[in-house]
Amino acid sequence: MGSVRKASAWLGLVDDNDDERYYDDDYAEGPESAAPAGEPWVTDPRVQVAGRTAHDQGTRIATVTPEGFGDARGIGELFRDGVPVIVNLTAMDPADAKRVVDFCAGLIFGLRGAIDRVATRVFLLTPPAYKVVSGGQEGHRNGGFFNQS
């Protein structure tokens, strides 16, 4: 099993025993709708940004549930603006989900960010200024919530 295949299995995109190809050369990409000249690009209504009234840029997190690979542009623009993005791929076709994960991997590599799997087919993209803190066993070692003695 190749390293790309192992990474895909770890990310939950393919089964460990599945022998199908990772890349599908026969995919068909739909026509992209270009905005008329002079008009700014409008964010897709499926993109929800939490904290729209927040004054500080560092208090926003976007959640995106793309329906196809064409929605990857919105993910890229949010991440490029320094907004952490939660990408929910559970409603996507597995082939398109693989392409979006590849896009996100290139995005975080190019902009020096990080990607973390939150759940099966749900990922968190964080810009370089952010640090994800795991809620592991630290709380239990320090007395934690359930220590009521």
ABEGO torsion letter per residue (X at the ends): XBAAAAAAAAAGABBAABABBABBAABBBBBBBBBBBGBBBBBBAABBBBGAABABAAABBBBBBBABAAAAAAAAAAAAAGBBBBBBAAABBAAAAAAAAAAAAAAAAAAGBBBBBABBGBBBBBBAABBBBBABAAAAAAGEAABAX
